[in-house]
Amino acid sequence: MVDNYARLAKENLRRLYENLPENLENNLPAEKSGSVFTFPAFGRPCLITPDGISLDGAEPPGVIGILLSLYALHAVPDAPVIEPLRAFKEFPDSAPYVGAFASHTEQILVPAVERIRTRTDFVVEKLNGRPAPALVSGDFAFVVRPLPKIYLCYIFYEADEDFPPSVTCLYSTNANQFMPMDGLADVGEYTSKTILEVVAA
């Protein structure tokens, strides 16, 4: 399966560089050096080249390589619009992925809510984040940016005598303009996994 992922990412790169957009560095956005594009992804430096993708100096694992290639392949000039935030299920054609999104993006963080609360600053710094919009509720919340034009807002509810902890993840309004829907679900999953890595460090 890993080989299949690698082949898919390589095919996406081939399609990208066959007809390289003139303004790709602005559309990502990224720094350009010859045919190499550099931008932050999941809190790490990402390099896209005709020969492959590196994340923090190494070949990214499986699905992440595909996500990065898809992000480059679908880059458009539009600016990201953060508000109003949208639930994943509000995006068109999201229905097949809603269950997996809830499990792999939101519920995966529930056991770590208290650790995340104590390390919020580290998470926000690592993932190029910012405070949550003023109207966001929850016991605590923040916005992170796993890819330059895709923002995610995580809202956390701590346990009390009546309810267990819970987590909600919302997307920037036009996040689906920069990634196909199945990839957008995976962006949530791997952002949450990055958060768990940060709070475990």
N, C-alpha and C positions, 0 to 999 in steps of 0.2 A: 504493500500500500504506500509506503514511503516513497518507493521508486515512482509510483503513479503520480503522487503529489509533485515530486520533482519534475516529472515530465510535463505535467500541466503548467507549472510555473514557468518552465523553459519555453513552452509553446506560447504562453502569454507574452513573454519577453520578445520572442521572435516576431509576433504580431505587432508589438509596440514599436520595435526598432525598424520594421519593414517600412513603416509610414510614420516616422517620428514627428509628432506635432511640433511646430515651430516654437510655441510658447509653453512647452511642457514644464519648464522650470517655474514659470509663473502659475501654471494650473495646479501643480502639486500642493503648495509651492516647495521648491528645493533649491539648493545651490548646485550650479552646473559647472563641471570641469570637463571639457571635451564632450564625450558621450556618457559621462558618469553623473548621476543625480544623487544628491545626499539630502536626507530629511530625517527628522525624528519619527520613530515608530515604536509604539509600546514602551516608551521611555528609554529607547536605545537609538544610537545612530544607525541609519539604514542607508546602504549604497545600492543603487540599481545601475547595472552595467549591461552591455550586450551579452556578456558571458554568464551572468548570474546575479544573484542578490546576496548581500551579506547584511547581517544584523549584529551590531556590536562586534564586528570583525570575524564572524563565523557564519556559515551557511545556516539560515533559519530552519527550524524543524517543520516538516510536513505542511500542515495547513497554513501556517504563518507565511511561508514563502508564496503560497497561492494568493493569500490576502494582499500581500504587498504588491505582487504583480497585477492583481485586479485593480488595486487602488491606482496604480500608474496607468493602466490601460483605460480606465474610466475617468481620468482626470479631465475636468472641464473648467472654464474660466470663472464660473459662478463662485461668489463668496459664501462661506458658511454662515448660516443664520441660526443662532442658538435658541432663541425664544420665538414662539411658545414651544416648550419642550414637548416631545411626543413619546407616548408609550410605543414599544416595538410593534404591538398588535395593531396600532393605528396606521401603519404604513401599508400601502397597497401590496397585495400578494405575499403578505407575511404569514398567513394562516398556517402553512405547512411547517413553519419553524417556531411557532409560538411556544409549544410545549418544551422543546429543547432549549429555547432561550431562557425560559423561566428556571429550568433546572440547572443549566450550565453557566448562566450569567448571574442570576439573582440568588437562588437557593444555595449555591456553592459558597456564598459569602456568609450565610447566616451563622454558622458556628464561630466565625471570626469577628463578629460585630464589635465585641468589646476591645479586641486587639486593634482593630481598625480605628476605633474612636481614639485610642491613645497614640496612634501613629498617623493621624490624618495629615499632618503637615508634611511628613515624609512622602506619603502617597501623592499628594498634590504636587510637590516639587518634582518627584520622579516622572510623573505623567503630564507635565506641562499644564497643570490645572489652575483652578481659580475657585473662589468661593461660589457657592450655589446662589442662584438668583434669589432675591429677597422674598418672593412669594412662595418659595419651596418650603414645605413643612417637614415633619420628621424630627427626631431627636438630634440628628446632625446630618449634614449633607455636603457634598462638594461636586465640582465639575472637573473632569479630566479630559485630556485630548490624546487619545491613542494614535491618531493619524492627524496630519495638519488641518484637515477640513472636517473632521468628524469629532464631535463633542458628546460625551456621555455624562449625565448627572446621576449620581448615586445618592439615594435617600435611605437612611438607616433608622430603624425603630428598635430601641433597646428593650429587653425583656422587662416586664413589670408583673405585678401579682395576677393580672388577668390574661396577659398575652405573651407569647414567646417572641423573640427578636424576629425581625423581618427586614428584607432589603428590596427596594424598587430601583430599577435602572431605566432612565429615560434618555432619549436621543435628541440631539439638536434637530430643529424643524426640517431641514433639507438634507439630512445625512444620507438619505437614499439616492441623492443625486450623484454621490461619489463612490458608490459601491453597490453591486447587485445585492438582492435581498438575502440570499443565503450567506453571502460574505458578510453582510451587515450583522447577521446573527452571530457569526463567528468572531467578529470584532468585539462584541460584547463578552463572549466567553473568554477570549484571550486577554482582554483588559482586566476582567475579574481575576484571572490566574496571575496576572502581573501584580495586581493589588495584594494577593495572598503571598506572593514572593517578597514583596516589599515589607509587609508587616511581620514576616517570619525571619527577616534578616537580623 
